[in-house]
Amino acid sequence: MEFGVNIPRKQKIRVWDSTAEIRCLVLPMRPAASFGLFETALAKWVSRNSMIGTGLPQAPATP
């Protein structure tokens, strides 16, 4: 468990080191509760940490 992220043991992960020639994009796991949402609603699930791989997407707080 790094950065407070608990990844299930069955989850497959791949790690690459980035260099000047290679850049990696982190695609976080999509939470089941986010299926069927439009792009504008999905964008609210994205955080800095989920985009750099140190957190998982979280449902936005309801006002």
C-alpha positions in Angstrom: 0.0 0.0 0.0 1.7 3.2 -1.3 0.3 6.7 -1.0 -2.8 5.3 0.8 -3.8 3.3 -2.3 -5.0 -0.3 -1.7 -4.9 -2.3 -4.9 -6.5 -5.7 -4.8 -4.0 -8.6 -5.1 -5.7 -9.9 -8.2 -5.3 -6.6 -10.0 -2.6 -6.6 -12.7 -0.4 -3.6 -12.8 2.4 -2.6 -15.1 5.2 -0.2 -14.3 7.5 1.6 -16.8 10.0 4.3 -16.0 9.7 7.4 -18.1 12.7 8.9 -19.9 13.3 11.8 -22.3 12.2 9.5 -25.1 9.2 7.8 -23.4 6.3 9.2 -21.6 3.6 7.1 -19.9 0.0 7.9 -19.4 -1.7 6.5 -16.3 -5.3 5.3 -16.9 -6.9 4.7 -13.5 -9.4 1.9 -13.0 -12.9 3.0 -13.8 -15.2 2.6 -10.8 -18.4 0.6 -11.5 -20.5 3.6 -10.2 -19.2 5.8 -13.0 -20.5 3.7 -15.9 -23.2 5.4 -17.9 -22.1 8.9 -17.0 -21.5 11.6 -19.6 -18.0 13.2 -20.1 -18.8 16.2 -18.0 -19.9 14.1 -15.0 -16.9 11.7 -15.5 -14.5 14.7 -15.4 -15.6 15.3 -11.8 -14.2 11.9 -10.8 -10.7 12.8 -11.9 -8.1 14.1 -9.5 -4.4 14.9 -9.8 -3.6 11.8 -7.8 -5.6 9.5 -10.0 -3.9 10.9 -13.1 -0.4 10.3 -11.8 -1.1 6.9 -10.4 -1.0 7.7 -6.7 -4.8 7.5 -6.1 -7.9 6.0 -7.4 -10.9 7.9 -8.9 -13.4 8.9 -6.2 -17.0 9.9 -6.5 -17.3 13.7 -6.3 -18.8 15.2 -3.2 -22.4 16.0 -3.5 -23.2 19.7 -2.8 
